Amino acid sequence: MDSRTFGRVTLTLPGLDEPGLYLSNVQSLEGGRGAVQDFQYADADLRMLDLADTQLLRGRITDLRTGRASLDQLHLNSIEFSGCDFGSAQWRKSKLSRVAFRNCKIMGGVLDDLTLDDVLFENCKLDYTAFSGLRATGPVVFSQCVLTEASFTECDLTDGIFDGCTLRLTEFAKGRYKGLDLRGNDLSSLLGVARLSKVIIDRTQQLELAQALLAELQVTYGEDLDEPR
């Protein structure tokens, strides 16, 4: 079984190279009886990807490109996405277990009401994407991702990890972040710093958090005030 360790967390990855497992090529992710299993799906260029009430079990999805994606009530188990561009994806009410996204793009998308268990986002571009109602029931890791102006609202990211990510104007709104590991990131331009109770940082990041908080409070320094005439 493949696994990787990030900080205090060991992430279980899709086991797609196990002896005896054969992945057959498919031309669509819409399977009979709502399930696609033991598959490879590659080099698709779609105007729209529309999937609902579908199970994807043990498979690789490589170089999928779509202008828009509407994904609703999916169940993914042991799935690897590589080099995929989901455009402005709308992804709702789904469960992802042992899923890895590598070198993928979701720009300005909405990920709402997803349950994540052993999920890895690695080298992904997730700028301007709104994450809402995410629930981490197992390890969740964002590694070397770009999340410029992304937002997290009503999310439970307990014990999650952001590792070497770009978090410029990334906003953490109301949610649960206890044990969220933010070591190895520049935190100086975060939004919603006051909500990050009980997160994990390095001592050297204290100044970065202070800078972010002061910027958010819009304080004025006395020495910058004009002298009275």
C-alpha positions in Angstrom: 0.0 0.0 0.0 1.5 3.4 -1.1 1.8 6.1 1.6 3.6 9.4 2.2 4.4 11.2 5.4 4.0 15.0 5.8 5.0 16.2 9.2 3.0 14.3 11.8 0.6 12.8 9.2 0.9 9.7 7.0 -1.3 9.8 4.0 -2.5 6.6 2.3 -2.4 7.0 -1.5 -4.3 5.2 -4.3 -2.9 1.7 -4.6 -2.9 1.5 -8.4 0.3 -0.5 -8.9 -0.6 -3.5 -6.8 0.2 -6.9 -8.2 -2.7 -8.4 -10.2 -4.5 -5.1 -10.7 -5.2 -4.3 -14.4 -6.6 -0.9 -15.4 -8.6 -1.0 -18.7 -8.9 2.1 -21.0 -12.3 3.8 -21.0 -13.7 6.4 -23.3 -16.1 8.0 -20.7 -16.5 8.4 -17.0 -20.1 7.6 -17.2 -20.3 3.9 -16.4 -23.1 1.4 -16.4 -25.1 1.3 -13.2 -23.4 4.5 -12.1 -19.9 3.0 -11.5 -16.6 2.9 -13.4 -14.0 0.6 -11.9 -10.4 -0.4 -12.5 -9.9 2.1 -15.4 -7.7 4.5 -17.2 -9.1 7.7 -18.8 -6.6 9.9 -20.6 -6.2 12.8 -23.1 -9.8 14.0 -23.1 -10.6 17.6 -24.2 -14.2 18.4 -23.3 -16.3 21.5 -23.4 -18.3 20.3 -20.4 -17.9 17.5 -17.9 -21.2 16.7 -16.2 -21.2 13.8 -13.7 -23.8 13.0 -11.0 -24.5 10.0 -8.8 -21.4 8.2 -10.0 -18.8 6.0 -8.3 -15.2 6.0 -9.6 -13.3 3.1 -8.1 -9.6 2.4 -8.6 -8.5 4.4 -11.6 -6.2 7.0 -13.2 -7.5 10.1 -14.9 -4.7 11.8 -16.9 -4.6 15.1 -18.9 -8.3 15.7 -18.8 -9.2 19.2 -19.9 -12.6 20.8 -19.6 -13.9 24.3 -19.8 -16.5 23.7 -17.1 -17.2 20.8 -14.7 -20.4 20.0 -12.8 -19.7 17.2 -10.4 -22.4 16.2 -7.9 -22.8 13.3 -5.4 -19.7 11.4 -6.5 -18.0 8.7 -4.6 -14.3 8.4 -5.4 -12.1 5.7 -4.0 -8.4 5.1 -5.0 -8.4 7.6 -7.8 -5.4 9.5 -9.2 -5.8 12.7 -11.2 -2.7 13.9 -13.0 -2.3 17.0 -15.3 -6.0 17.7 -15.3 -7.6 21.1 -15.9 -11.2 21.3 -14.5 -11.8 24.9 -15.4 -14.2 26.6 -13.0 -15.4 23.3 -11.5 -18.6 23.1 -9.4 -18.1 20.1 -7.2 -20.7 19.3 -4.5 -21.9 16.6 -2.0 -19.2 14.0 -2.7 -16.9 11.7 -0.8 -13.3 11.3 -1.7 -11.2 8.5 -0.2 -7.5 7.8 -1.1 -7.6 10.4 -3.9 -4.5 12.3 -5.3 -4.6 15.4 -7.4 -1.2 16.1 -9.0 -0.4 19.1 -11.3 -4.1 19.9 -11.6 -6.0 23.2 -12.0 -9.3 24.3 -10.5 -9.4 28.0 -11.0 -12.3 30.0 -9.6 -14.2 26.8 -8.8 -16.6 25.9 -5.9 -15.9 22.8 -3.8 -18.9 22.5 -1.5 -19.9 19.8 1.1 -17.1 17.3 0.3 -15.9 14.7 2.7 -12.2 14.0 2.4 -10.3 11.0 3.7 -6.6 10.5 2.7 -6.7 13.2 0.0 -3.6 14.9 -1.5 -3.4 18.1 -3.6 0.1 18.3 -4.9 1.5 21.0 -7.2 -2.0 22.2 -8.0 -3.3 25.6 -9.0 -6.4 26.4 -6.9 -6.5 30.2 -7.2 -9.8 32.0 -6.5 -11.5 28.7 -5.5 -14.1 28.7 -2.8 -13.9 25.7 -0.4 -17.1 25.5 1.7 -18.3 22.8 4.1 -15.2 20.5 3.6 -14.9 17.8 6.2 -11.6 16.1 6.8 -12.4 12.7 8.2 -8.8 11.5 7.5 -5.6 13.1 6.4 -5.8 16.0 4.0 -2.7 17.6 2.5 -2.1 20.6 0.3 1.5 20.4 -0.9 3.3 22.9 -3.1 -0.1 24.3 -4.2 -1.0 27.9 -5.2 -4.1 29.1 -3.5 -4.1 32.8 -4.3 -7.3 34.5 -3.0 -8.9 31.1 -2.3 -11.3 30.9 0.6 -12.2 28.3 3.2 -15.7 28.7 4.8 -17.3 26.4 7.4 -14.6 23.8 6.8 -13.3 21.2 9.2 -9.6 21.0 8.4 -8.7 19.5 11.8 -5.1 18.0 11.6 -4.8 19.0 7.9 -1.5 20.2 6.4 -0.5 23.0 4.1 3.1 22.3 3.0 5.1 24.8 1.0 2.0 26.5 -0.5 1.4 30.0 -1.8 -1.2 31.5 0.5 -1.5 35.1 -0.8 -4.7 36.6 0.4 -6.0 33.1 1.2 -9.0 33.5 3.5 -9.9 31.3 6.4 -13.5 32.1 7.5 -15.4 30.5 10.2 -14.5 26.8 10.6 -12.5 24.2 12.6 -8.8 24.4 12.2 -7.4 22.7 15.4 -4.1 21.0 14.6 -3.9 22.5 11.1 -0.2 22.4 10.3 0.9 25.6 8.6 4.6 25.2 8.9 6.7 25.9 5.8 4.4 28.6 4.4 4.5 32.3 4.2 1.6 33.4 6.4 2.1 37.2 6.1 -0.8 37.9 3.7 -3.4 35.5 5.1 -7.0 36.7 5.8 -9.0 35.5 8.8 -6.0 35.0 11.0 -8.0 35.5 14.2 -10.0 32.3 13.4 -6.9 30.1 13.2 -7.1 29.0 16.8 -4.8 26.1 17.9 -3.0 25.8 14.5 0.6 24.6 14.3 3.3 27.0 13.2 7.1 27.5 13.6 8.3 30.1 16.0 9.8 32.0 13.1 6.3 32.4 11.7 5.1 34.5 14.6 6.0 37.7 12.9 4.2 36.7 9.7 1.0 36.0 11.6 1.4 39.4 13.3 1.8 41.1 10.0 -1.3 39.5 8.6 -3.3 40.4 11.7 -2.2 44.0 11.7 -3.0 44.3 8.0 -6.5 42.9 8.6 -7.1 45.2 11.5 -6.1 48.2 9.3 -4.3 49.8 12.2 -2.7 53.3 11.9 0.7 54.0 13.3 1.0 57.1 15.3 4.2 58.2 13.7 2.4 58.2 10.3 -0.2 60.7 11.4 0.0 64.2 10.1 1.1 66.7 12.8 -1.6 69.2 13.8 -1.2 72.6 12.2 
